[in-house]
Amino acid sequence: MSRRSAYVCQSCGATYAKWAGRCDNCGGWNTIAEEPERPAGPRPAARGRRITLTGLESREAPPPRIASGIDELDRVLGGGLVAASAVLVGGDPGIGKSTLLLQAAAAHAAAGQGVVYVTGEESAAQVRLRASRLGLQGAPLQLAAATDLSDIIATLEAERPAVAVLDSIQTLWASHVESAPGSVAQVRAVSHELVSFAKRRGTAVILVGHVTKEGQIAGPRVVEHMVDTVLYFEGERGHQFRILRSVKNRFGPAGEIGVFEMTGGGLREVANPSALFLSERDEPASGSVVFAGVEGTRPLLVEIQALVAPSPLGTPRRTVVGWDSGRLATILAVLEARLGIGFVGRDVYLNVAGGLRVSEPAADLAVAAALISARQDIALAHDAVFFGEVSLSGALRPVAQADARLKEAEKLGFRAAWTPAGGAAAQQAANGGRSIGLLPVAHLAEFVEKAFGALPE
């Protein structure tokens, strides 16, 4: 009896009865491949055993952490690796994932934990050359180059390491799955086996995953549901800064970031990223403002730059780096509709300095200030920070963790902060006790009048 086949999208895992050139689910072209259908699982027993039910009260201690000594990595993980956990790390090719995990594996091994590093993309000699370049050749970790999942599981069962790193999951293959390595079926099967091993033997397993052109981890999304923690390693190729961001963490806060700097000797952690992101800031210039943001639990100051120039094109350019282009369109519409500040016939360029990507709406006021400053060619105060969410009516809404933003700005020597009126920042202004002066405003029109003197023509 011949086995039936299904057609599965290799990007999103959508299943089709026949082959098609384009996936209707994710829009990818030439991503649908034929795969044999997996046989149905065993039929459930007629009668099961009763499971034990418990309440929410618990006296269990928090899970012990395995600290690497790399503070930025441990911070993103919530204090270090948790035994029997599975961590998935994704990022663009060449961004530094293998370098980061090799440094982390060497740090764990130097701390006395058993570490196994399995590479499926490189030879063992290539990894040893990288370790020599990073000065890690003396680290007592165990290294192997393999892609057969059964061999890897057998080795891990024998070694019983505290930490296992597998680079990358798309190169591994399970012999019982009839498809090529990197396919949806293979990635799903390999992930399931490795996560099961981590839970069964208490080993912290770190998996490296490739990303698609949209920046998402390649393969079925079920892999992200299987693991305990999902980290993205991101950054611009033209900048030396790299951001390790937690998007899922069952043992700590999601949204936390760690900042690294790529150097000739590997990745160096940055303890004070605000000072580093602002270190190359020049003299006061139009279109340049400082945004007081928060990433996870960490306050972070970053420069936002805008340039507005006459456009020779019928449709002006809107170029954005490090911010959401849809959010920029919203701010431009609010400025034109509510304040009469038009950008018709003008190219608009917006950049978040340092290669950082900002996603929180608290950056609205800083972006609006940079755009108006660039359009009018008027430089704003060099020692002021901005934060606040802009509504469609032009009103400014308070944002969370205002006190942490002000503390960070005060620590770095800023003397003024433009904030929304009525929130925690306004209460701080009323209570005093800070050396930084607060300038609360309730509407964009009020901000323009106070910062620029009058509404522009």
KEKOL-494115 format. One record per residue (C-alpha): residue in one letter; x, y, z. Coordinates in pm, whole numbers, plus 50000, padded with zeros to 5 digits. Example, Ala and Ser with C-alpha at 12.3 -4.5 7.8 and 13.67 -1.06 7.14 Angstrom:
A512304955050780 S513674989450714 
This chain:
M500005000050000 S501565032949895 R501835060750145 R499915092450078 S501705125550041 A500885160650151 Y502215193750026 V503625214950307 C504895250850302 Q508485250850425 S508125285950570 C504905284550770 G503845247950777 A500525252350592 T499295219950431 Y497755216650082 A496195187849888 K498235196049577 W501295216149482 A501015253649424 G503595279849338 R502545303849612 C501505297549971 D498205314550046 N498975315050418 C502325333250427 G502645345550068 G505925327650003 W506805316749649 N508185281949572 T508065271849938 I505585242949902 A507195208449891 E505845173249888 E506195153450209 P504865119250306 E502015120850553 R502935108750896 P500955078451012 A498335084751273 G499455079751630 P498435050251844 R494795048451941 P494145059852298 A493425033652558 A489775026952634 R490275036652997 G492825060853139 R494085066253487 R492985095253697 I495425124153711 T496255143254029 L494785178054060 T496365205054274 G495625240854369 L497555272654301 E499255273254640 S502885263354608 R505925262954833 E508305253054559 A511485273454534 P512235292054211 P514135270453961 P517905271854007 R519815291753749 I523005282753565 A524805316053529 S527285319953243 G529065350453379 I528085370153066 D525845395253242 E523935407152935 L523055371452834 D522055361653187 R519925393253209 V517945384252898 L517425348653021 G516075361653352 G519155353753562 G520745325053372 L519825291953212 V517285269653385 A518045232353402 A515815210953176 S514855241452967 A514995246152590 V516155279352441 L515775288752073 V518095315951938 G517405331451596 G519075358351391 D520285368651046 P523215349850891 G526555363951002 I525075385051282 G527115366651548 K524875338851684 S527585312251672 T530115336051823 L527805345052110 L526915308952189 L530525297352164 Q531505324252415 A528575314252639 A529435277152614 A533065284352699 A531985305452999 H529725277653129 A532505252153084 A535025274553262 A532575277053552 G532685239153597 Q529545228353412 G529635200453159 V529055215252812 V528615198352474 Y528725219852160 V527415202651845 T527775220251510 G525975209351197 E526975238450974 E530735238851023 S533495213851079 A535065209451420 A538255225151282 Q536385256951187 V534925259951536 R538375254851689 L539765282551466 R537025306251585 A537705296551947 S541395303851896 R540585337751747 L538375345652046 G540955333452295 L538755304452410 Q540925275252303 G541525265252667 A537845261752757 P537055225852871 L533965220752655 Q533255190152440 L532955196752064 A531445175751785 A530355180451424 A527255159351353 T523815161451192 D522235127351266 L519785132451551 S520025096651679 D523825099651711 I523485132951889 I520875120152136 A522975089152209 T526015111052279 L524075134652506 E522575104852693 A526085091952758 E527665125352850 R524735139953053 P525985176053017 A524495205453207 V524355225952885 A524075214452523 V524345238352226 L523165226951881 D523995249351583 S521715248251392 I518395230151408 Q517825233151032 T520875211350961 L519835182351186 W517785153051056 A515865124151206 S516075091251017 H512435082251081 V511195113150893 E511215110050514 S512085145550413 A515145167150366 P516935184550656 G515445218750721 S511955208850607 V508945215550827 A508575178850920 Q512265175051007 V512445206951212 R509305197351403 A510545161951474 V514065172451572 S512775199751803 H510375175751973 E513125150052037 L515575175752176 V512995192952399 S511925158752530 F515555150252606 A515995183252795 K512945176453013 R513885139953069 R517555144353158 G517635179453307 T520005193653045 A519605229852934 V519445227652553 I520185257952333 L519045255551971 V520115279251693 G517505286851427 H517725303851088 V515395332751010 T513325341050704 K513655372950501 E510895387750719 G513085382151027 Q511015353551176 I512555320451279 A512255296850984 G510165265451012 P506805258451173 R505695282051447 V505025251851666 V508775250751739 E508515284151922 H505655269552127 M507685238652217 V510655256852366 D510705276452692 T512585307152569 V512875324052229 L515665349352175 Y516385370451868 F519885383151797 E519565414151582 G521515444251459 E522465463751150 R525445451350949 G526855486550930 H526895490651309 Q529005473051567 F526125469951815 R524135437851852 I520875434052047 L519825401252209 R516055403552263 S513785379852453 V510375375552285 K509255346052498 N510485334452837 R508655310553067 F511155317153345 G511575354853324 P510325387053168 A509785388252793 G510955419152605 E514255421352793 I517315430852588 G521055426652617 V523465449052427 F526755436952281 E529455452952072 M531115433051792 T534885436351813 G537845418451660 G538025396551970 G534355386651966 L531275401052129 R531815424652420 E528905431652654 V527855467852699 A526995476153059 N525735511652989 P524165511352642 S522585545952680 A525985562652707 L527285542152414 F524325550152185 L524755587252258 S528565587652251 E528755598151884 R526135625251910 D527385657451756 E526645693551839 P522975704951837 A521465700151492 S517995702451349 G516145669251333 S518085653551621 V516415645451954 V516965620352235 F514235595552318 A514025581852673 G512785546452611 V512415513952802 E513325479752666 G512045452552897 T512985465053242 R515945485753122 P515685523253053 L517525532152736 L518325565852583 V518755566952207 E519075594151945 I516325597651683 Q517345615851365 A515045630451099 L515695647350767 V513035665350561 A513995676850213 P512125688749899 S511275659249676 P511695659349298 L509355629349277 G505615628549236 T505395605149535 P507815616449809 R510005590749980 R509315578250332 T512435559850450 V512545545550804 V515335526850983 G514715513151331 W511045523251364 D507685512351227 S506905528450889 G503155526450958 R503625545451282 L505585572251096 A502705576250849 T500325580751144 I502465608051304 L502765626450972 A498985624850928 V498375638451280 L500825667151225 E499095676950902 A495475671751007 R495625685251361 L498405711251344 G498475720750977 I502145710950945 G502295695650598 F504915672950447 V503475672250096 G506195673849834 R508905665950089 D510995634550136 V511085622250495 Y513955601550635 L513865587950991 N516665568951163 V517195554351509 A520915558451572 G523095528951668 G521155501551489 L518565497851766 R514965490351675 V512345509151878 S508815495451894 E507095512252188 P504575540452117 A506285562152378 A508625573252098 D505805592451924 L506635626052082 A510355622552008 V509625613851644 A507195643051607 A509755666751761 A512485654251526 L510225658051220 I509145693551305 S512715703251393 A513975689851060 R511155706250860 Q511705740351019 D515515736451038 I515445746051406 A517635727051651 L516055717451982 A517835718652317 H520805695152326 D520225685452691 A516545675452666 V514875641552631 F511425633552491 F508835606452552 G505065603652515 E502415586452307 V500535607252050 S496845599551993 L495025605451665 S493585637451809 G497085651051875 A496755647152252 L499685633052446 R499095602452659 P501175591852962 V503465561652924 A504645534953166 Q507835536253373 A508235573853346 D510295574853665 A512845550053528 R513185570653210 L513785602453409 K516365585653634 E518355573753330 A518225608253168 E519265624953492 K522155600653536 L523505609553191 G523385646953258 F520205657653078 R518565687853235 A515075688553077 A512415663152977 W509385668852756 T506665646152893 P502875641652867 A500875661153123 G498775642453377 G500905611353416 A503615599953654 A506035625153508 A503675653653595 Q503415640853953 Q507205640753973 A507195676853858 A504725685954129 N506595667554401 G510025679454297 G513105661754424 R514825658754086 S517545679253925 I516045673753579 G513375699153486 L510115685753348 L508165702453069 P504715685753068 V502485692352767 A498955679752700 H498805683652320 L501165685152024 A499995720551953 E501055730952303 F504425714052252 V505015732351923 E504165765952076 K506505760752373 A509375744652182 F509305764751856 G507595796851959 A504625794351722 L503005770651481 P504945769951153 E503355783650839 
